[in-house]
Amino acid sequence: MVPDDLMIWWQNFAANQDFQLNPDREFVKKIAEAVLVNEKNTGLKLCPCRLRDGTRSGDLALICPCNFKAQPNYKAMGHCWCGLYQKIS
C-alpha cells in the first residue's frame, strides 16, 4: 500500500459520517506515510501520534483510524489526537 491508497481509504471511511478527513492533504499524507512505516515495523497500521505500550491488546487500540470519537480530545477539541479526522461544523 502507498500513502495515496491509504488516504483514499480514510476518505471513504469518513464518507457520510459526522466527521471528515482533515482537508490539508499534505498533512494527511505525512500521517499516512508514518502509519505505513508503523505497519512495516509492527505489522499493524498504528497511529503515529500515540505511544505503544508494546502489548498486542494495547497496540490494537492504536490502529488507525482509532476509536477517536470516544477519546476526550475529540470531545473537547473536535478532532482526533493527531488531527487526521475532525468534526464537521
N, C-alpha and C positions, 0 to 999 in steps of 0.2 A: 504494500500500500504506500502511496505517496501522499504528501500533505494535502494536495488538491482533492484527492479522493476522500480523505477523512473530513475535510471541510464540507464537501457535498453531503456526506452522511450526517454531519452535525446540523447542516441547514435543513435537511429533510426531517431530522429528529425534532426540530423546533417548529416545523410547519403545523399550522392550526393549533398552536398552544398559546398560553397566556404569557409566553416569554419568547425572546428572539435571540438569534446568534448575534454577537457583537458586530455592528456594521463596519468596524475597522478591519478590513481584510488583511492588512499586513500584520496586525496584532494577532488575529486568529491564525494566520499561517505560522507565526512563531510558536504559538501554543501547540498547533498540530505537529510541527517538527519535534518539539520537546516530548509530546506524547508518544510519537513514533520511536524516539530514542529510548524512552522508558520501555516500550514494548520490546525493542531489540534486546535490552539489557535484562528484562524481568519476565518477558513473555506475556505481560499484561499492559493494556493501554492505560497507564496510570496518570493521574493528574500531576503535572509538573510543579504545581504550586503548593502542594501539601506534602508533608513528610511521611514517609512509610514507617511503619513500626517493625517491618521485617517478617510479620506473620502473614500467612495466607489469608486468614479471616480479616485481619486489619487492612491488608492491602486491597482486598476485594471491595472495600468501602470507598476506595480511591479511584476506581475505574472511571474513566472519563467517557461520557458525562456521569458525574457522581449524582447522588441524591441531593442535589443542591437546593431544591425547594424546601427541604426540611432543615437546612442549616440557618443558624442565627444571622449570618452575614447576608444571606439572600433576603430574609425577612426584614432586616434593618436597612440594608443599603440598596436592595433591588437588583443585585447581581450575584452570581456565584463567586466563590472565593477568588478565582483568577480573572473574572470579568468576561469569561467566554460567553455566558448567557446572561441576559438581563430582562427584567420585567418590561412588558410593553406598556408604555404610558398611555 
